[in-house]
Amino acid sequence: MLCIIIFLWISLVVVESMADKLMTLLVGLLIALGGWSLSRTFELSTIQAVHEDKVQVLREQVLKLEDQMDKMMDSDEEIMDQHKQLFKILEKGDTPSGSYNY
Protein backbone atom coordinates (compact mmCIF):
# COMPACT_ATOMS: atom_id res chain seq x y z
CA MET A 1 0.00 0.00 0.00
CA LEU A 2 2.82 2.38 0.89
CA CYS A 3 4.63 1.50 -2.35
CA ILE A 4 1.55 2.48 -4.36
CA ILE A 5 1.30 5.81 -2.56
CA ILE A 6 4.99 6.54 -3.22
CA PHE A 7 4.55 5.55 -6.87
CA LEU A 8 1.57 7.88 -7.21
CA TRP A 9 3.44 10.78 -5.64
CA ILE A 10 6.45 10.30 -7.91
CA SER A 11 4.30 9.89 -11.01
CA LEU A 12 2.31 13.03 -10.18
CA VAL A 13 5.51 15.03 -9.85
CA VAL A 14 6.94 13.69 -13.13
CA VAL A 15 3.75 13.91 -15.22
CA GLU A 16 3.09 17.42 -16.42
CA SER A 17 -0.41 17.63 -17.87
CA MET A 18 -3.39 17.79 -15.54
CA ALA A 19 -5.32 15.10 -17.42
CA ASP A 20 -2.35 12.73 -17.18
CA LYS A 21 -2.02 13.47 -13.46
CA LEU A 22 -5.71 12.75 -12.95
CA MET A 23 -5.58 9.50 -14.90
CA THR A 24 -2.47 8.39 -12.98
CA LEU A 25 -4.19 9.19 -9.71
CA LEU A 26 -7.33 7.24 -10.69
CA VAL A 27 -5.31 4.22 -11.85
CA GLY A 28 -3.34 4.29 -8.60
CA LEU A 29 -6.53 4.46 -6.56
CA LEU A 30 -8.00 1.52 -8.49
CA ILE A 31 -4.84 -0.52 -7.89
CA ALA A 32 -4.88 0.35 -4.19
CA LEU A 33 -8.55 -0.55 -3.84
CA GLY A 34 -8.00 -3.81 -5.72
CA GLY A 35 -5.15 -4.74 -3.39
CA TRP A 36 -7.17 -3.90 -0.32
CA SER A 37 -10.14 -5.87 -1.63
CA LEU A 38 -7.96 -8.89 -2.35
CA SER A 39 -6.37 -8.85 1.10
CA ARG A 40 -9.76 -8.43 2.77
CA THR A 41 -11.20 -11.34 0.75
CA PHE A 42 -8.30 -13.56 1.82
CA GLU A 43 -8.77 -12.54 5.46
CA LEU A 44 -12.49 -13.29 5.33
CA SER A 45 -11.97 -16.69 3.71
CA THR A 46 -9.45 -17.58 6.42
CA ILE A 47 -11.90 -16.57 9.13
CA GLN A 48 -14.63 -18.61 7.44
CA ALA A 49 -12.39 -21.70 7.31
CA VAL A 50 -11.62 -21.36 11.02
CA HIS A 51 -15.32 -21.04 11.84
CA GLU A 52 -16.18 -24.07 9.72
CA ASP A 53 -13.62 -26.12 11.66
CA LYS A 54 -15.10 -24.95 14.96
CA VAL A 55 -18.61 -25.83 13.77
CA GLN A 56 -17.43 -29.32 12.79
CA VAL A 57 -15.92 -29.86 16.25
CA LEU A 58 -19.17 -28.70 17.87
CA ARG A 59 -21.20 -31.06 15.67
CA GLU A 60 -19.04 -33.99 16.73
CA GLN A 61 -19.46 -33.04 20.40
CA VAL A 62 -23.23 -32.80 19.98
CA LEU A 63 -23.34 -36.26 18.40
CA LYS A 64 -21.34 -37.71 21.30
CA LEU A 65 -23.65 -36.04 23.81
CA GLU A 66 -26.72 -37.36 21.98
CA ASP A 67 -25.30 -40.89 22.17
CA GLN A 68 -24.60 -40.49 25.88
CA MET A 69 -28.12 -39.16 26.47
CA ASP A 70 -29.64 -42.09 24.58
CA LYS A 71 -27.68 -44.54 26.75
CA MET A 72 -28.76 -42.72 29.90
CA MET A 73 -32.41 -42.68 28.81
CA ASP A 74 -32.28 -46.43 28.11
CA SER A 75 -30.73 -47.01 31.52
CA ASP A 76 -33.39 -44.82 33.19
CA GLU A 77 -36.19 -46.75 31.45
CA GLU A 78 -34.70 -50.04 32.60
CA ILE A 79 -34.48 -48.79 36.20
CA MET A 80 -38.08 -47.52 36.06
CA ASP A 81 -39.27 -50.90 34.75
CA GLN A 82 -37.47 -52.66 37.58
CA HIS A 83 -39.11 -50.33 40.12
CA LYS A 84 -42.55 -50.96 38.62
CA GLN A 85 -42.01 -54.71 38.90
CA LEU A 86 -40.87 -54.32 42.50
CA PHE A 87 -43.91 -52.20 43.40
CA LYS A 88 -46.25 -54.76 41.79
CA ILE A 89 -44.69 -57.51 43.88
CA LEU A 90 -44.95 -55.39 47.04
CA GLU A 91 -48.60 -54.51 46.31
CA LYS A 92 -49.48 -58.21 46.02
CA GLY A 93 -48.04 -58.69 49.44
CA ASP A 94 -45.67 -61.33 48.25
CA THR A 95 -42.20 -60.98 49.56
CA PRO A 96 -39.53 -61.72 47.04
CA SER A 97 -37.26 -64.57 47.85
CA GLY A 98 -33.70 -63.48 48.31
CA SER A 99 -32.47 -59.96 47.82
CA TYR A 100 -33.58 -57.66 45.03
CA ASN A 101 -30.82 -56.74 42.58
CA TYR A 102 -30.85 -54.05 39.98
ChimeraX attribute file (.defattr): number of C-alpha atoms within 10 A of each C-alpha:
attribute: neighborCount
match mode: 1-to-1
recipient: residues
	/A:1	11
	/A:2	8
	/A:3	9
	/A:4	14
	/A:5	14
	/A:6	11
	/A:7	15
	/A:8	19
	/A:9	15
	/A:10	11
	/A:11	16
	/A:12	18
	/A:13	10
	/A:14	10
	/A:15	13
	/A:16	10
	/A:17	9
	/A:18	10
	/A:19	10
	/A:20	13
	/A:21	18
	/A:22	13
	/A:23	12
	/A:24	18
	/A:25	18
	/A:26	13
	/A:27	13
	/A:28	18
	/A:29	15
	/A:30	12
	/A:31	14
	/A:32	17
	/A:33	13
	/A:34	12
	/A:35	14
	/A:36	13
	/A:37	12
	/A:38	12
	/A:39	12
	/A:40	12
	/A:41	12
	/A:42	12
	/A:43	11
	/A:44	12
	/A:45	12
	/A:46	12
	/A:47	11
	/A:48	12
	/A:49	11
	/A:50	11
	/A:51	12
	/A:52	12
	/A:53	11
	/A:54	11
	/A:55	12
	/A:56	11
	/A:57	11
	/A:58	12
	/A:59	12
	/A:60	11
	/A:61	12
	/A:62	12
	/A:63	11
	/A:64	12
	/A:65	12
	/A:66	12
	/A:67	12
	/A:68	12
	/A:69	12
	/A:70	12
	/A:71	12
	/A:72	12
	/A:73	12
	/A:74	12
	/A:75	12
	/A:76	12
	/A:77	12
	/A:78	13
	/A:79	13
	/A:80	12
	/A:81	12
	/A:82	15
	/A:83	13
	/A:84	12
	/A:85	12
	/A:86	14
	/A:87	12
	/A:88	12
	/A:89	13
	/A:90	12
	/A:91	10
	/A:92	8
	/A:93	9
	/A:94	9
	/A:95	11
	/A:96	10
	/A:97	6
	/A:98	6
	/A:99	7
	/A:100	8
	/A:101	5
	/A:102	7
